[in-house]
Amino acid sequence: MTELPLNISFTGKTVVVTGAGGVLCGAMAKAFAQAGAKVAALDLNQESVEKLAEEAAGEGLLCKGYKANVLDEDEIEEVHQKVLEDFGPCDILINGAGGNSPRATTDNEYHHERKEGQTTFFDLDPKGVDFVFRLNFQGTLLPTQAFAKEMAQRNSGCILNVSSMNAYVPLTKIPAYSGAKAAVSNFTQWLATHFAGTGIRCNAIAPGFLVSNQNRSLLFQEDGSPTPRSSKILAGTPMGRFVEGEELLGAVFFLCDERAASAVTGVVLPVDAGYSAYSGV
């Protein structure tokens, strides 16, 4: 089992985690289950969340996997009803589903440095850009519409969105993803204000740079040495290292605990080893 960062109990709470088929959100789902919650793990990849649920059950934890496309309103509502039947109304919603697409990514950081055959800004696929915006923004909005209904009726609940460092300052090469995560941060503040009178709190975390299977080849050479992009990241990070996935859990638990963060809403909390605080000089 994971060594939990805070001694917080979520016993009796129903926690819904989207994007739980991924490493980071899967770890969040399992951590909530370890802290006593009834966890509904949602992901487009049904096999991955079912495997997560099996692992949790093997440790005596209560977690169930559900196939869910966060861009399909009907499918989300169907899963919403299943979760109501299995666990009861949602107390905590983690909107972790999101991601980028190669179709919305440039090969060059600066246009004047482009090389023959590279994908430039002018080659970006509008459909790819649209997909990235929908996945991150609509993929946060639609689950919230479904699972926050009972929260509003009961005048209690917590919504936690997953933003990103590039919501503060856009990263090169990924204009759509940067813009989409900025929208998630803005939407987090909007939701916090909109639901302020209902007892629902809405916050977000903004993870710094983590090493994952998806980005490992972008950050490290085959011999294990950092790539030029990786070197830039570390040079701009005061702690001089990447963030570990488990280091997100303390912020997640804090923001979702109704006692510890009872007056905290509309906050986007960086977990970034100091990256957002550093001016570069």
N, C-alpha and C positions, 0 to 999 in steps of 0.2 A: 504493500500500500504506500501511497505518497505521504510524506511527512507534511501535514497541513501547516500553512504559515500562521494561522490564527486559530485560537480555540473558540470557534463560533459554531453553534449548533443550528442547523436548518431542519431539525426534526419536525415532521408534520407538514413541511412546505412542499408544494409541487413546483418543480423547476423545469422549464422548457428551454432546451438549448438547440438552436439551429446551427447548421454547419458542424454538427457533432461527429461527422465522419472524418473530419480533419484532425491533425495531431493536437493543435492547441485547444480547440473547442471540445474535442474528445476528452482531453485532460480536465477541462473545466467541468464537464458533465460528471466525470468519475469523482472529482473532488467534492462536488455537491452531494453526490450519493454517499460518499465516505463521511460527510458531515451530517448525514441523517435524512437527506431529502429524498423524495420520490422524483426520479428524473426521467423526463421524456426526451430522448436523444433523437433529433430530426436531421435527416440528410438526404440528398438526392441518391446517394449510394446506400441502398438498403443493406447490402452485405456488410459494409463497414460499421454501421450502427448496431446491427444485430450481433456482430462480433464483440463490439464494445459492451453490449448488454450481457453477453455470455461471460465476458471477463469479470464484469461487475458482480454478476450472480455468483460466480465462483469465489468471490471474496465476501459473500453475504450481503451485498449491496442491492438496493432496489433501483433498477434502471431498465427501461424498455426502449427498443429502437423502432423508429417509424420512418418509412420512406416519405419524403416530402420535398416537392419542388417549390421553393419559396417564391417563384414567379408565377405559380399557378394558384389563383385565388380559390378555385373550387377544391383543389387537392388540399390546400392548407386548411380550409374549413372542415373538410372530411377528417383530417388528422386532429384538428381541434376537438371535434366531437368524440373521437376515439380516446383522446387524453382525458376528457371530462369523464368518460365512462370508466377508464382505468384508474385514474389518480384523483379526479376532482378538478376544480378550477385552478388555473395557473396563478401562482403567487409571485414567481420570479421568471421573467422572460429574458433570455440571453440571445440577442440577435447577432450571431457569429458568422452566418453565411455571407460570403462575399468572395471577391477575387478579381484577377486581371485577365486579360486575353492578349495573345501575341498580335492579334489583328488590330489592337488599339495601342501598340507599342512601337516606338521608333528604334532604329538600330544606332543612331547617332545622337550624342548629347547636344551637339551644336551643328546647326545646318551648314555653316561654312566649312565644317570639317568632314562633311559627308563623303563617302566613297562609292564608287560604282557598284551597283547591285544592292545597296543598303535600302531599307525601308525608311523613307523620310517622312516628315510631317505631312507632306502632300500625298503620300501613299496610304495614309491611315484609312482603314475601312470603316465608313460611317456605321455600318451594321455592327461591326466589332465594338466601336465606341458606344453605340446604343446599348449593346448587351452588357458592357461593363457598368454603365450607369444604372441599368435596370437591376442587375444582379446585386449591386451594393445598396442602392437607394430603395428601389421597389422591394428588394429582398429583405429590407428592414421594415418598410411601411406595411406590407401585406400581413406578415406574421403578427405585427403589433395590432393591426385592426382586428385580427381574429382572437388573439389570446388576451388582449387587454379589456375585452368586453366585460368579463366577470370582475376584473379589478375595479373598473369604474362603478359597477353595480354594488360592490362590497366596500368601496371607499378605502381600498388598500392595495398595495402591490408595488413591484419594482421592475423597471425595464432597464436593461444594460445593453447598450450598443457597442459595437467594436469599430472604432475609427482607426486612425493611423497617423504616424508622424507626417506623412505627406499631405495631411489635411491642414497642417500649419504652414508649411512652405512646400510647394510642389517639387517632387523629385524629377530629374531629367528622365527622358525616354517614356514616361508613363503618364501622359496628360489626362487620359480618361479616368484612370484609377485615382489619381491625385484629386481631380475634380469631384469624383464620386464620393470619396471619403470626406472631402470638405463638406459635401452636402449632408453626409451622415452626421457630422458634428453639428451642423446648423440645425438639422432635424431634431437632434437630441435636445437642444435648447428650446426648440419650438414645442416639443412634446412636454418638456418639463413645465413650461409656462401653461400650456393648454390644460394639463391635468393637475395643476397645482392645487385646485380646490377639491380634488377627489381623493387625496391621500396617496396617489400614485407618484412615486419618484422616478425620474428618468435621468440616467447618467451614461457616460461612455468611458472606455479606456482607449488610449492611443498607444499601442505597443510600439516600441522602438524596433531596432533591427535585430531580427532573430535568424538563426541558421536553421533551415528546414530542408527536407528532401527536394522541395520545389526550387529553392534558390541556391542550393549548395554549389552548383556548377558556376553560378554567377559570382559567387563570393570567394571561391577557392580554386586554385589550379589543381591539376591532377596530382601534383607532388605535395599538396597541402598548403602551399604558400598562398597568400591573399592575392586576389586579382586587383587591378588598378581601382575598380569601383569599390571593392572591399577596403582597400587602403584609404580611400577618400572618406568612407563611412567612419572608420576607426579614428582617423585624424580629426574628425568633427565630433567625436564622442568623448567628453571629458574623462569618463571612467576607462576609456581605451579598450572596450570589449563589447561583444554582442550580448544582448539580453537572452537569458535562458527562459524557456517556455514556462517553467514552474514559477518564475518570478512574477508572472502576471496574477497568480492566484491570490496573493495578499490584497491587491487592489480590487480584484473581483469580489472577494468575500467582504471586504470593508464596505464597498459601495452597495452591496446587496443586503447587508444586515440592517434591519429596520431600527435597531437600537443605536449601533455605532454611527450610522450615517443618516439619522432621522431628519436632519435639517439640510442634508446635502442633496441638491437636485440641480440639473442643468450644467453639471461639471463634466469636462472632458479631461480625464486624468492621464498624463503621460507616464509611461513606464518605459523609460528610454535610456537609462544610464547617463542622463544629462544632456542628450543630444539637442533637445529643444531649447536648452538654456544657453548654449554656446554660440557666440557670434562669429567664431572663427579666428579671433585675435585675443 
